[in-house]
Amino acid sequence: MELVEAIRTRRSVRKYKEEPIPAQTIRELLELAVWAPSGMNTQPWAFVVVEDREYLKDLSGRAKTFLLERLRMMPQLEKYRSMLADPGLDIFYGAPVLVMIYSSKASTTYINDCSMAALNLMLAAWDRGIGSCWIGFASGIGNTSEVKKELGVPEEYALVAPVILGYPAGPANPVQRKPPRILNWRK
Ligand SMILES: Cc1cc2nc3c(=O)[nH]c(=O)nc-3n(C[C@H](O)[C@H](O)[C@H](O)COP(=O)(O)O)c2cc1C
């Protein structure tokens, strides 16, 4: 797939086939993710791959509880209250793989760096017919000491990008883009 086509056609996928992604393919995607630029070439990213379905189901439930308990502090998420309270909602949409991009906080640009690695990962996945979606709902729970301990992540690391991967089970929702808002083009 052409790069421009991948950029234009990648969509967040929220319906997945059961089919697992071969381990070799996941490795290739991680290898492509790390070609992202990073501030002072610090390459601060560190990955956790979760394929354990029971763990994903459990993590989804814990993520919803975590958010519901804190919604009053996050008014912008209030509109998701009833959705998060739905016991049937799997925040990972049944995806077979969750890649969590963590980072040491030593670098001042780690959020930018890991976000770019995440986009590389999502575009490289799309190029291979694999759908993805960044799951911000998982950020809070993934940053708890409890989850970091369970996943062998050093306590001082932060979760930047939880990204699900899997083979799409149908077309993604079409979304529009506003044209670029150019504030100034000074010559
Ligand atoms: C930081 C971030 C957090 C996101 N969190 C979620 C999420 O928790 N659940 C979800 O379904 N989509 C989530 N998304 C996906 C966005 O909703 C999606 O990218 C946006 O609607 C544009 O659609 P597209 O990716 O198909 O172009 C997130 C995207 C980003 C960049």
The ligand as a MOL file (V3000), in Angstrom:
LIG
                    3D

  0  0  0     0  0            999 V3000
M  V30 BEGIN CTAB
M  V30 COUNTS 31 33 0 0 0
M  V30 BEGIN ATOM
M  V30 1 C -5.4060 9.8940 22.2590 0
M  V30 2 C -6.5490 9.1180 21.6490 0
M  V30 3 C -7.4260 8.4310 22.4820 0
M  V30 4 C -8.4590 7.6680 21.9200 0
M  V30 5 N -9.2440 6.9100 22.7430 0
M  V30 6 C -10.2260 6.1380 22.2150 0
M  V30 7 C -10.9870 5.2630 23.0460 0
M  V30 8 O -10.7780 5.1480 24.2630 0
M  V30 9 N -11.9450 4.4970 22.4520 0
M  V30 10 C -12.2020 4.5520 21.1000 0
M  V30 11 O -13.0870 3.8400 20.6330 0
M  V30 12 N -11.4640 5.3570 20.2790 0
M  V30 13 C -10.4950 6.1350 20.8010 0
M  V30 14 N -9.7090 6.9090 19.9790 0
M  V30 15 C -9.9360 6.9020 18.5180 0
M  V30 16 C -10.5890 8.2010 18.0440 0
M  V30 17 O -11.9430 8.2260 18.4350 0
M  V30 18 C -10.4450 8.2820 16.5090 0
M  V30 19 O -9.0830 8.3370 16.1660 0
M  V30 20 C -11.1540 9.5020 15.9370 0
M  V30 21 O -12.5480 9.4110 16.1090 0
M  V30 22 C -10.8730 9.6670 14.4230 0
M  V30 23 O -11.2650 8.5000 13.7230 0
M  V30 24 P -10.2340 7.6590 12.8240 0
M  V30 25 O -9.1190 7.1710 13.7350 0
M  V30 26 O -11.0560 6.5310 12.2700 0
M  V30 27 O -9.7020 8.5630 11.7570 0
M  V30 28 C -8.6510 7.6570 20.5120 0
M  V30 29 C -7.7560 8.3450 19.6870 0
M  V30 30 C -6.7140 9.0400 20.2370 0
M  V30 31 C -5.7160 9.7280 19.3240 0
M  V30 END ATOM
M  V30 BEGIN BOND
M  V30 1 1 1 2
M  V30 2 1 2 3
M  V30 3 2 2 30
M  V30 4 2 3 4
M  V30 5 1 4 5
M  V30 6 1 4 28
M  V30 7 2 5 6
M  V30 8 1 6 7
M  V30 9 1 6 13
M  V30 10 2 7 8
M  V30 11 1 7 9
M  V30 12 1 9 10
M  V30 13 2 10 11
M  V30 14 1 10 12
M  V30 15 2 12 13
M  V30 16 1 13 14
M  V30 17 1 14 15
M  V30 18 1 14 28
M  V30 19 1 15 16
M  V30 20 1 16 17
M  V30 21 1 16 18
M  V30 22 1 18 19
M  V30 23 1 18 20
M  V30 24 1 20 21
M  V30 25 1 20 22
M  V30 26 1 22 23
M  V30 27 1 23 24
M  V30 28 2 24 25
M  V30 29 1 24 26
M  V30 30 1 24 27
M  V30 31 2 28 29
M  V30 32 1 29 30
M  V30 33 1 30 31
M  V30 END BOND
M  V30 END CTAB
M  END
